[in-house]
Amino acid sequence: MAIKIISNRCPQNHRCPLLHVCPVDAISQNGVGLPVIDETKCTECGKCVRYCAMGAMHLK
């Protein structure tokens, strides 16, 4: 399984609040662009999926 970002649901015009939600710092963002998930760090806890107000995070 892996967590994926559904790009058309992410507004990409703000700092992603999930940067501070991820317990292992697996989410990064360059400026206000699309966040990126580092799959080598991600433990698939699902916290980002639960806290994303836009529903842009999906656990596959």
C-alpha positions as CSV (number, residue, x, y, z in Angstrom):
1,M,0.0,0.0,0.0
2,A,1.0,3.6,-0.5
3,I,-0.4,7.0,0.1
4,K,-0.9,9.1,-3.0
5,I,-1.8,12.7,-3.6
6,I,-4.8,13.4,-5.8
7,S,-3.4,16.5,-7.5
8,N,-6.7,17.9,-8.8
9,R,-8.1,18.0,-5.2
10,C,-5.0,19.8,-3.8
11,P,-5.4,23.6,-4.1
12,Q,-1.6,24.1,-4.4
13,N,-1.8,27.8,-3.4
14,H,-0.9,27.5,0.3
15,R,1.5,25.9,2.6
16,C,0.2,22.3,3.2
17,P,-1.0,22.0,6.8
18,L,-0.2,18.3,6.6
19,L,3.6,19.1,6.8
20,H,3.1,19.3,10.5
21,V,0.7,16.4,10.8
22,C,3.0,13.7,9.5
23,P,4.8,12.0,12.5
24,V,7.8,11.0,10.4
25,D,8.2,14.2,8.3
26,A,7.5,12.2,5.1
27,I,5.6,15.2,3.5
28,S,7.5,18.0,1.9
29,Q,6.5,21.0,-0.2
30,N,8.5,23.4,-2.5
31,G,6.9,26.8,-2.0
32,V,3.1,26.5,-2.4
33,G,3.3,23.7,-5.0
34,L,2.0,20.2,-4.8
35,P,3.2,18.4,-1.6
36,V,5.4,15.3,-2.1
37,I,5.4,12.2,-0.1
38,D,8.7,10.5,0.6
39,E,7.8,6.8,0.3
40,T,11.0,5.7,2.0
41,K,9.9,7.6,5.2
42,C,6.2,7.1,5.0
43,T,4.9,4.5,7.5
44,E,1.3,4.7,6.0
45,C,-0.2,5.6,9.3
46,G,-3.0,7.4,7.5
47,K,-2.9,10.5,9.6
48,C,-2.5,12.8,6.5
49,V,-5.5,11.0,4.9
50,R,-7.7,11.7,7.9
51,Y,-6.6,15.4,8.3
52,C,-6.6,16.6,4.7
53,A,-9.6,18.9,4.5
54,M,-9.6,18.7,0.7
55,G,-9.6,14.9,0.5
56,A,-6.4,15.0,-1.6
57,M,-4.6,12.2,0.2
58,H,-5.6,8.6,-0.6
59,L,-4.4,5.4,0.9
60,K,-4.1,2.9,-1.9
